[in-house]
Amino acid sequence: MDILKDLWLFMKERKKFWLLPVIIVLLILAVLIVFGGASAIAPFIYTLF
């Protein structure tokens, strides 16, 4: 969680709020990859891409 805190402080201090949507999309993709690789939902997730 320190990484997320550091990212937030970086964005807040340097006014780089445009990075927030990029980070959210990357986190969503990471969650899809983790759950998609080890579950029965994998074929349905793979059809999205």
C-alpha positions as CSV (number, residue, x, y, z in Angstrom):
1,M,0.0,0.0,0.0
2,D,3.0,2.3,0.3
3,I,3.3,2.4,-3.4
4,L,-0.2,3.7,-3.8
5,K,0.3,6.2,-1.1
6,D,3.6,7.4,-2.8
7,L,1.8,7.6,-6.2
8,W,-1.0,9.7,-4.7
9,L,1.4,12.1,-3.0
10,F,3.4,12.4,-6.2
11,M,0.3,13.2,-8.2
12,K,-0.9,15.7,-5.6
13,E,2.3,17.5,-5.2
14,R,3.2,17.8,-8.9
15,K,-0.4,18.3,-10.2
16,K,-0.3,15.2,-12.4
17,F,-3.8,14.0,-12.0
18,W,-4.0,12.9,-15.6
19,L,-2.0,9.8,-14.4
20,L,-5.0,8.6,-12.3
21,P,-7.0,7.1,-15.2
22,V,-3.9,5.4,-16.5
23,I,-3.1,3.8,-13.1
24,I,-6.8,2.7,-12.7
25,V,-6.8,1.0,-16.1
26,L,-3.5,-0.8,-15.4
27,L,-4.9,-2.0,-12.0
28,I,-8.0,-3.3,-13.7
29,L,-6.0,-5.2,-16.3
30,A,-3.8,-6.7,-13.6
31,V,-6.8,-7.9,-11.7
32,L,-8.2,-9.5,-14.9
33,I,-5.0,-11.2,-15.7
34,V,-4.6,-12.6,-12.1
35,F,-8.2,-13.9,-11.9
36,G,-8.3,-14.9,-15.6
37,G,-5.3,-17.1,-15.4
38,A,-6.4,-19.2,-12.5
39,S,-10.1,-19.5,-12.7
40,A,-13.0,-21.0,-14.7
41,I,-13.8,-17.5,-16.0
42,A,-10.6,-17.4,-18.1
43,P,-12.3,-18.2,-21.5
44,F,-14.8,-15.4,-21.0
45,I,-12.1,-12.9,-20.1
46,Y,-10.0,-13.9,-23.1
47,T,-12.9,-13.2,-25.4
48,L,-12.8,-9.5,-24.3
49,F,-9.4,-9.2,-25.8
